[in-house]
Amino acid sequence: MIPQAAELYLNVDMVKDAIDMFIAGEEWSKARKVAKELEPRYEPYVEERYKDSLKSQGRADVVSCLYTNSSIENGLK
């Protein structure tokens, strides 16, 4: 149901709503892809929602790793 709703939003150029649908369905790779390809300004939004989701699932270890890897990558640029 969620992927179909997201596709409908994309068909009418409602990118943010489509991203939110993918996030609601925890389809993170699709949410990232839509953000990256259609509205790059939403990439940080998707990543924040992903981190929030991990935190709410008690997966702080993964969040910590994401922040560490992101910091390292930013330092190399």
C-alpha positions as CSV (number, residue, x, y, z in Angstrom):
1,M,0.0,0.0,0.0
2,I,2.7,2.5,0.9
3,P,4.8,2.1,-2.3
4,Q,1.7,2.7,-4.3
5,A,0.9,5.8,-2.4
6,A,4.4,7.0,-2.8
7,E,4.2,6.4,-6.6
8,L,1.0,8.4,-6.8
9,Y,2.7,11.3,-5.1
10,L,5.6,11.1,-7.5
11,N,3.3,11.1,-10.4
12,V,1.8,14.4,-9.4
13,D,5.2,15.9,-8.4
14,M,4.6,15.8,-4.7
15,V,8.2,14.7,-3.9
16,K,8.2,15.4,-0.2
17,D,5.0,13.5,0.3
18,A,6.4,10.6,-1.6
19,I,9.6,10.6,0.5
20,D,7.4,10.7,3.6
21,M,5.5,7.6,2.4
22,F,8.7,5.7,1.8
23,I,9.9,6.7,5.3
24,A,6.6,5.6,6.8
25,G,7.1,2.2,5.2
26,E,10.7,2.2,6.3
27,E,11.8,2.0,2.7
28,W,15.0,4.0,3.3
29,S,16.8,3.2,0.1
30,K,13.8,4.4,-2.0
31,A,13.4,7.5,0.1
32,R,17.1,8.3,-0.3
33,K,17.0,7.6,-4.1
34,V,14.0,9.9,-4.6
35,A,15.6,12.7,-2.5
36,K,18.9,12.3,-4.3
37,E,17.5,12.2,-7.8
38,L,14.6,14.6,-7.6
39,E,15.1,16.9,-4.6
40,P,18.6,16.8,-3.2
41,R,17.6,19.4,-0.5
42,Y,15.7,16.6,1.2
43,E,18.7,14.3,1.6
44,P,19.5,15.6,5.1
45,Y,15.8,15.3,6.0
46,V,15.8,11.6,5.0
47,E,19.0,11.0,7.0
48,E,17.6,12.7,10.1
49,R,14.4,10.6,9.9
50,Y,16.5,7.5,9.5
51,K,18.6,8.3,12.6
52,D,15.4,9.1,14.5
53,S,14.0,5.7,13.5
54,L,17.1,3.9,14.6
55,K,17.0,5.7,17.9
56,S,13.4,4.9,18.5
57,Q,14.2,1.2,17.9
58,G,17.0,1.4,20.5
59,R,19.7,1.1,17.9
60,A,21.9,4.0,19.2
61,D,25.0,1.9,18.3
62,V,24.1,2.2,14.6
63,V,23.4,5.9,14.9
64,S,26.7,6.5,16.6
65,C,28.5,4.6,13.8
66,L,26.6,6.7,11.2
67,Y,27.7,10.0,12.8
68,T,31.3,8.7,13.0
69,N,31.4,7.6,9.4
70,S,29.8,10.8,8.3
71,S,32.4,12.9,10.2
72,I,35.2,10.9,8.7
73,E,33.9,11.3,5.2
74,N,33.4,15.0,5.6
75,G,36.9,15.4,6.9
76,L,38.3,13.7,3.7
77,K,36.5,16.1,1.4
